[in-house]
């Protein structure tokens, strides 16, 4: 499965963005999906995951209550709704088909204070 993330941009603190990750291939619905992020000079870190059916989600403590991961298997797309954004959320955000090395090109999110 090939992945392409989009929806990043520049937003003020307290604002919202919705990221999308479009997947190609017929097997998208077989994979759990995740969002990860990497800030300058830091390791890539886990943000949120969702299982193949969409019934189970998990979040990093740093985003719990502010971010929501969802998916539409009919559209081969996984989303990340980000609310109440903080400057520390600034990073390149990547989607990943869990258990694979498929990461997509990433989308930049910049939150100004």
C-alpha positions in Angstrom: 0.0 0.0 0.0 1.3 3.5 -0.9 0.5 6.4 1.3 0.1 10.2 0.7 -0.5 12.6 3.5 -1.9 16.0 3.1 -3.7 18.8 5.0 -0.8 20.3 6.9 -0.2 24.0 7.1 0.4 27.0 9.4 -2.1 27.7 12.2 -2.2 29.7 15.3 -2.1 28.1 18.7 -5.6 27.0 19.6 -6.6 26.4 16.0 -7.5 23.2 14.2 -6.3 21.2 11.2 -7.4 18.0 9.6 -4.8 15.7 8.1 -5.7 13.1 5.5 -3.7 10.1 4.3 -4.8 8.5 1.1 -3.8 5.0 0.4 -3.5 3.1 -2.9 -4.1 -0.6 -3.3 -6.9 -2.9 -2.4 -5.6 -4.1 0.9 -6.0 -0.8 2.9 -8.8 -2.3 5.0 -6.5 -5.1 6.2 -4.1 -2.7 8.0 -4.1 -0.9 11.2 -3.0 2.7 10.5 -1.1 5.2 12.5 0.0 8.8 12.6 3.4 9.7 13.7 5.3 13.0 13.8 8.9 14.2 13.8 10.0 17.6 15.1 13.3 19.1 14.1 16.1 17.5 15.9 13.9 14.9 17.5 13.0 11.3 17.0 9.9 10.3 15.2 7.1 9.7 17.8 3.8 8.0 17.9 0.7 10.1 17.8 -2.3 7.8 17.3 -3.3 4.5 15.9 -6.5 2.9 14.6 -7.2 -0.7 14.0 -8.3 -2.1 10.6 -12.0 -1.9 11.3 -11.8 1.5 12.9 -13.3 0.2 16.1 -10.2 0.7 18.3 -8.1 3.8 18.6 -5.2 4.8 20.8 -3.5 8.1 21.5 -0.3 9.4 22.9 -0.8 11.2 26.2 0.4 14.4 24.7 -2.5 14.6 22.2 -5.3 12.7 24.1 -8.5 14.7 24.2 -7.3 17.1 21.4 -6.7 14.8 18.4 -9.0 12.2 16.8 -8.0 9.5 14.4 -10.6 8.0 12.1 -10.7 6.1 8.8 -13.0 5.6 5.8 -12.2 2.2 4.3 -14.5 2.9 1.3 -12.3 5.9 0.5 -9.0 4.2 1.5 -8.3 7.2 3.7 -7.3 7.7 7.3 -7.7 11.1 9.0 -6.3 13.0 12.0 -8.5 15.8 13.3 -6.3 18.1 15.4 -7.9 20.6 17.7 -6.5 23.0 20.3 -3.2 22.9 18.6 -0.1 23.9 20.5 3.3 25.1 19.3 4.8 21.9 20.5 2.6 20.0 18.0 4.8 21.5 15.2 6.3 18.7 13.2 6.2 16.7 10.0 3.3 14.3 10.3 3.5 10.9 8.7 0.9 8.2 8.3 1.9 4.5 8.4 0.4 1.2 7.6 1.2 -0.5 10.9 3.7 -3.4 10.7 5.0 -2.1 7.3 7.7 0.3 6.3 5.2 2.3 4.3 5.4 5.9 5.6 4.3 8.3 2.9 6.0 11.6 2.3 4.7 13.5 5.4 2.9 16.8 5.7 4.3 19.8 7.7 2.2 21.2 10.6 3.4 24.5 12.1 1.7 26.0 15.1 2.5 29.6 15.9 2.3 31.0 19.4 
